[in-house]
Amino acid sequence: MIFNRRRVSVRPISELEEGESLKIVEKIEDRDLLLYLGLTNDSNPLYIQHDFARAAGYEGPVVPAVMLAGIVFSSISKHLPGPGARIVEQALRFPEAACHGSTLTFRLEVISVSEKAGTLKMRVDGEDEEGRAVMAGEITVAMPDALEGETEIPALGDD
């Protein structure tokens, strides 16, 4: 059997520096929300029903906070610091609700690196297209010390 493999580059913590940053822009589509609802079986009408959301004082259905966190967490795993990163602690706030159809901008910045502990702390801020803060906080990320350089891994779906 031939497995499809891909190479991922794992950055050692010694190469990560305070001040490194990443900007992510995501448009939240109804399809994304329906996938979330299907995976979690979350039936909060605030997330899907326009009339309910308006009656609750929102412009329209609200994006679940865990979806916003998921966008940030996947960006940490894929981009900064990248493959091998594991979230070990989070302190996140969601000051304003993000609504369906919003275009959200997230900014992540490395604010400290502890090579001894093998962790780094990142600040995250997110806002919608109107400049309203939809997420703010800090995330602690552990980096593996056993993986460095390029590593071959099976493609998604291969074992």
N, C-alpha and C positions, 0 to 999 in steps of 0.2 A: 504494500500500500504506500502511495506517495502522499506525503503531507505537504500542504502549502505552508510555507514559513515566511515570516517577515522579520526584518531586523528592527529593533528598537534601540535607541541610544539612551543609556541611563547615565545621568550626570551625577558624579560623586558630590557629596555635600560640600567638600572642600572647594568645589568650583562655583558654588552658589554664593551670591553676594547680596548684602543689604542694598535696597534700592532697585533691584530688578523688578520689572513690572510687566503686566499683561493686561490688554484691553480686549473684552469680549462683547460683541453686539449680537443680540438674539431677538428675533421677532417671535412673539408667542402666538402661535396659531391654534385654532380650535382642535385640530388634529392632535397636537401635542397634549392638550388637556385631556382629550378623550383617551389617549394612550395611558396617561397617568391614572385616570379614573378606572380604566379597565384593569390595570395592574394592581391597584390598591383597594379596589372595591369601596372607595370613598364616595359616599352619596350625598355629601353636603350640597344642598341646592345653591349655596352661594357661589359655587364653582362652575355651575352650568346653566342655571335658570336666570335669564335676563330680568324678568319681572321680580323675582325674589331678591336679586342683587340690588335692583333699583329701590325696592321697598326697604331694604336694609341700609340705604344711604350711599350706595356705590354707583358709579357710572354704568357698570355692567358687571358680568361675572368676573370674579376675582381669581387670580392665579394662586394656587396653593404655595405656601412658603417652602414646602419641601421641594417643589419643582425648581424654585429659584436657587435653593441650596444645591440641588442636583446639577444645575448648569455650572455653578462655580466648582463643585467637587470634581466633575468630569474634566473641567479645564485644568485643574490642578494635576489630575492624573495624566492628562494628555500632553500638556504644554509646560506649565511652570509649577513645580519643578520637573514634572514629567513622569514617565513610567517608573513604577516602583514606589511612588509616593503613597502614603497612607495617612488619612485624616485621623488624628488621635484626640483632638479636642476642638470644640467650636464654641464661640460666643457670638451669636448672630441676633440682630434686631431687624424687624421689618416695619419701619416707621409708617409707610404709606402702602396701600394695597396696589399691586400691579394688576391691571385689567387685561382681559383677552384682547389680542390685537396690538398690544403695546410693543414698541421696540425698546428693549432694555439694554443698557450699557453697564457692564461690570468692569471694575478696575481692581486688579490684585497687585499687591506690592509686598515683596519680602521686607519685613521690618527688623528681623533678627535671625542670626544663624548660630546654632550651637553645635559645632562639630563634635564636641565631647559627648553630648546627649544624642546626637544624630537627628536633631530636629531643627525645624525652622518655623518661625511665626510669620504669618501673612495677614495683612490688612485687606479687607474687601469692602468695596462701596459699590452700590448699584443704584441706577436711577432710570426713570422712564424718559421718553422723548420730551416731556415737559419739564424735566429737571427735578422731578419729585424723587426723594430718596425712598427706594423700595427695599434696600438691604444695606446693612452696615455691621461691621464686626471684625473679629479676629479668628483665625484658624491656625492650629498647630499641626504641622505635618511631620511625620517621621520618614526618614529616607533609609533604605537598606544599605548596610555596609558591605554586604556580600556581592551585590551587583554593581559593576562599573563597566563603562565602555559600551560596546555594541553587544547585544545579546539576541540570539535567534529564538523566536517563540512561534508556536503553532498559530496559524491564522484562526480567526474567530470561527468556532464550530469544530475545529480539529482537537483531538485529545492526545 
